[in-house]
């Protein structure tokens, strides 16, 4: 693992400084139904230890990841270390009750309080309202609702910053327009195969929010390849999506470039994106991800991929990966 630090970027107006790559901690919650594989606790703990000792300073988790298992495992390492390391940024997400579907303000209060207990922290740097597609915009924004509760926690100093994370782009844009949030996470919707989050990214960046792009591999298809893993966004991929992914993989193969490197750098080279969240479940994945991010890809490759991904962004915006 390289010892040299990665550069830090401002996460919107939060004052937090984060690396361009963020370690996603969903997999270490042992979410077999979502990812189709298990992550034993010893491997998860070693991954978190390696993360805190790595050039990455940013980790992202959620109350729903393994219904608290991801936070519990991270909390074990934080306690081992005597607290969150200096300079580390840890974000989590408040969630609905996974059994009843309760998305009320009271449920979000319980969710935040459980996160504090599991992580072993007295306060949280940034908490996202997670998956608001499971309620209505009006209910989420109502007095005493989830957003109100998170804002009260912020006023009390329990939470430093509040963000929103979810799927449907139009809904996330409505929340961004409220001015109630300081950061936004989109997932699986700004990749080599799907750029539907572009209007959200543009709006959020223009309004000064931190923009986090999660799942640049489409939950695995663009890392393992369509023949090996024909799943996108945690479910079986449609035949047309698999066909497009194979066309992209074939172009990458022509240039001797790993498909995963092109998929990752597609997100990293967009200057509107503060940090790209990549799920990792093994310690060695951190080094592998840095290597993929650091590969020098020919401009001609991006030109060949243009019909699939749209006009590329100036690669000089991510000079750090060539250092």
C-alpha positions in Angstrom: 0.0 0.0 0.0 1.6 3.3 -1.1 2.4 5.5 1.9 2.0 8.9 0.1 -1.2 10.7 0.8 -3.8 11.4 -1.8 -4.9 15.0 -2.3 -7.9 16.2 -0.3 -10.9 18.0 -1.8 -13.5 20.2 0.0 -16.8 18.3 0.5 -19.0 21.2 -0.6 -19.2 23.8 2.1 -19.0 21.3 5.0 -15.3 22.1 5.8 -14.5 18.4 5.5 -11.6 17.5 3.3 -11.8 14.1 1.6 -9.8 12.0 -0.8 -11.1 11.6 -4.4 -11.7 7.9 -3.6 -13.9 6.8 -0.7 -14.1 3.3 0.7 -17.6 2.0 0.5 -18.5 -0.3 3.4 -21.7 -2.0 2.3 -20.0 -5.3 1.5 -18.4 -5.6 4.9 -21.9 -5.7 6.4 -22.1 -9.2 5.0 -25.0 -8.5 2.7 -25.3 -11.8 1.0 -28.7 -11.1 -0.6 -27.4 -7.9 -2.2 -24.0 -8.9 -3.3 -24.4 -12.7 -3.6 -21.3 -13.4 -1.4 -20.5 -13.4 2.3 -17.8 -11.4 4.0 -16.6 -13.0 7.3 -16.0 -10.7 10.2 -12.2 -11.3 10.4 -11.8 -10.2 6.8 -14.1 -7.2 7.3 -12.1 -6.0 10.3 -8.8 -6.4 8.5 -10.2 -4.4 5.6 -11.2 -1.5 7.9 -7.8 -1.6 9.7 -6.1 -1.4 6.3 -8.4 1.4 5.3 -7.5 3.6 8.3 -3.8 3.0 7.6 -4.1 3.8 3.9 -3.8 6.9 1.8 -7.7 7.0 1.7 -9.1 9.2 4.5 -12.8 8.7 3.6 -15.1 5.8 4.5 -18.9 5.6 3.9 -21.4 3.2 5.6 -25.1 3.1 6.5 -27.4 1.9 9.2 -29.0 -0.4 6.7 -25.8 -2.2 5.6 -26.3 -5.6 7.1 -28.9 -3.9 9.4 -26.1 -2.4 11.5 -23.5 -5.0 10.8 -21.2 -2.7 8.8 -21.4 0.0 11.5 -20.8 -2.6 14.2 -17.6 -3.9 12.5 -16.3 -0.4 11.8 -17.0 0.4 15.5 -14.9 -2.5 16.7 -11.9 -1.2 14.8 -12.5 2.4 16.0 -12.6 1.2 19.6 -9.4 -0.9 19.0 -7.7 2.3 17.8 -8.9 4.4 20.7 -11.2 6.5 18.5 -11.5 7.7 14.9 -8.0 8.5 13.5 -7.1 12.1 13.1 -8.0 13.3 9.6 -10.4 10.4 8.9 -13.8 11.2 7.6 -16.6 8.7 8.2 -20.1 9.2 6.8 -23.1 7.1 7.6 -26.8 7.1 6.6 -29.9 7.1 8.7 -32.5 4.6 7.5 -36.0 3.3 7.6 -36.8 0.2 9.7 -35.9 -2.6 7.4 -38.6 -4.9 8.9 -41.6 -2.5 9.1 -40.6 0.0 6.5 -41.1 2.9 9.1 -39.6 6.1 7.6 -40.8 8.4 10.3 -38.8 11.1 12.2 -38.9 8.9 15.3 -37.4 6.0 13.3 -34.6 8.3 12.1 -33.9 9.4 15.7 -33.6 5.7 16.6 -31.4 5.1 13.6 -28.9 7.9 14.5 -28.8 6.8 18.1 -28.1 3.2 17.1 -25.3 4.4 14.7 -23.7 6.3 17.6 -23.8 3.1 19.8 -22.5 0.8 17.1 -19.7 3.0 15.9 -18.8 4.0 19.5 -18.8 7.7 18.7 -20.2 10.7 20.5 -21.0 12.5 17.4 -21.2 11.9 13.6 -19.4 14.0 11.0 -22.0 13.6 8.3 -25.3 11.7 8.1 -27.3 11.2 4.9 -31.0 10.6 4.8 -30.9 7.2 3.0 -33.2 6.0 0.2 -36.1 8.6 0.4 -37.8 6.7 -2.4 -39.3 4.6 0.4 -41.4 7.5 1.5 -42.9 10.7 -0.1 -41.1 14.0 -0.5 -43.8 15.7 1.6 -43.5 13.2 4.4 -39.7 13.4 4.4 -39.8 17.2 4.6 -42.7 17.5 7.1 -42.3 19.0 10.6 -41.1 16.2 12.8 -40.2 14.1 9.8 -36.8 12.6 8.9 -35.2 15.8 7.6 -36.4 17.8 10.6 -35.0 15.2 13.0 -31.6 15.2 11.3 -31.5 19.0 11.3 -32.3 19.0 15.0 -29.5 16.6 15.7 -27.3 19.0 13.8 -28.5 21.9 15.9 -27.7 19.9 19.0 -24.1 19.1 17.8 -24.8 15.4 17.4 -24.4 15.6 13.7 -22.0 18.0 12.0 -23.5 17.9 8.5 -26.6 16.5 6.7 -26.8 15.0 3.2 -29.2 13.0 1.1 -28.5 9.6 -0.7 -30.7 7.6 -2.9 -31.7 6.3 -6.3 -34.3 8.2 -8.3 -32.7 11.3 -9.8 -35.7 13.5 -10.1 -36.5 12.9 -6.4 -33.0 13.7 -5.3 -33.1 16.9 -7.3 -36.2 18.0 -5.4 -34.4 17.4 -2.1 -31.3 19.3 -3.3 -33.5 22.3 -4.3 -34.7 22.6 -0.7 -31.4 23.9 0.5 -31.6 21.5 3.5 -28.6 19.4 2.5 -24.9 19.9 2.2 -24.0 16.8 0.2 -25.6 14.2 -2.1 -24.8 10.6 -3.0 -26.0 9.0 -6.2 -25.3 5.3 -7.0 -25.2 3.2 -10.1 -26.5 6.2 -12.2 -23.2 7.8 -13.3 -21.2 5.0 -14.9 -19.9 4.0 -18.3 -23.4 2.5 -18.9 -25.7 4.9 -17.3 -25.3 8.7 -17.0 -28.9 9.5 -15.8 -27.5 11.3 -12.7 -25.8 14.0 -14.8 -28.5 16.6 -14.2 -28.4 16.0 -10.4 -24.6 16.2 -10.4 -24.7 19.5 -12.3 -27.4 21.0 -10.0 -25.7 19.9 -6.8 -22.3 21.1 -7.9 -23.7 24.5 -9.0 -25.4 24.9 -5.6 -22.2 24.1 -3.7 -23.0 20.7 -2.4 -20.5 17.9 -2.1 -21.1 15.3 -4.8 -20.4 11.7 -4.2 -20.7 9.1 -6.9 -21.2 5.5 -5.6 -20.9 2.2 -7.5 -18.9 3.3 -10.6 -18.7 -0.4 -11.5 -22.5 -0.7 -11.5 -22.2 -3.0 -8.5 -19.8 -5.3 -10.2 -20.6 -5.7 -13.9 -18.0 -3.1 -15.0 -15.3 -4.6 -12.7 -15.6 -8.3 -13.2 -16.9 -8.0 -16.8 -20.3 -8.9 -18.3 -19.4 -12.5 -19.0 -18.3 -13.2 -15.5 -20.9 -11.1 -13.6 -23.9 -10.1 -15.7 -25.5 -8.1 -12.9 -26.1 -4.4 -12.6 -27.3 -2.4 -9.6 -27.6 -5.5 -7.5 -29.8 -7.5 -9.9 -29.7 -9.4 -13.2 -28.7 -7.0 -16.0 -31.0 -6.7 -19.0 -29.6 -8.3 -22.2 -29.2 -4.9 -23.9 -27.1 -3.6 -21.0 -24.9 -6.7 -21.1 -24.5 -6.2 -24.8 -23.3 -2.6 -24.3 -21.0 -3.6 -21.5 -19.4 -6.2 -23.7 -18.9 -3.6 -26.5 -17.1 -1.4 -23.9 -15.1 -4.3 -22.6 -14.0 -5.2 -26.1 -12.8 -1.7 -26.8 -10.8 -1.7 -23.5 -9.3 -5.0 -24.4 -8.1 -3.6 -27.7 -6.0 -1.0 -25.8 -4.9 -3.5 -23.1 -6.8 -1.5 -20.5 -8.7 -3.2 -17.7 -12.4 -2.5 -17.9 -12.4 -1.6 -14.2 -9.8 1.1 -14.8 -12.0 2.8 -17.5 -15.1 2.4 -15.3 -13.4 3.9 -12.3 -11.6 6.7 -14.1 -14.9 7.7 -15.9 -16.0 9.0 -12.5 -12.7 10.2 -11.2 -12.1 12.4 -14.3 -15.3 14.4 -13.8 -14.4 17.6 -11.8 -17.9 18.0 -10.5 -17.6 14.8 -8.4 -15.9 15.3 -5.1 -15.3 11.7 -4.3 -16.1 8.3 -5.9 -17.3 5.6 -3.5 -16.0 2.1 -4.3 -17.1 -0.8 -2.3 -14.3 -2.9 -0.9 -14.4 -6.2 1.1 -10.8 -7.3 1.1 -7.7 -5.5 2.3 -6.0 -6.0 -1.1 -8.8 -4.2 -2.9 -7.4 -0.9 -1.6 -4.1 -1.3 -3.4 -5.8 -2.7 -6.5 -8.1 0.3 -6.6 -5.2 2.8 -6.3 -3.5 1.0 -9.2 -6.7 1.2 -11.4 -7.0 4.9 -10.6 -3.3 5.5 -11.4 -3.2 3.8 -14.8 -2.6 6.2 -17.7 -5.3 5.6 -20.2 -4.9 6.9 -23.8 -7.0 9.8 -25.0 -7.9 7.7 -28.0 -9.6 5.1 -25.7 -12.0 7.8 -24.4 -12.7 8.9 -28.0 -13.6 5.3 -28.9 -15.9 5.1 -25.8 -17.6 8.4 -26.6 -20.6 6.9 -28.2 -21.2 4.9 -25.0 -20.4 7.5 -22.3 -20.7 10.9 -24.0 -17.9 13.5 -24.4 -15.0 12.9 -22.0 -13.8 15.4 -19.4 -10.3 16.9 -19.6 -8.1 14.2 -18.0 -5.8 16.9 -16.5 -8.5 17.5 -13.9 -7.3 14.4 -12.2 -3.5 15.0 -12.4 -3.2 13.3 -9.0 -3.7 9.9 -10.5 -0.6 10.3 -12.7 1.7 11.4 -9.9 
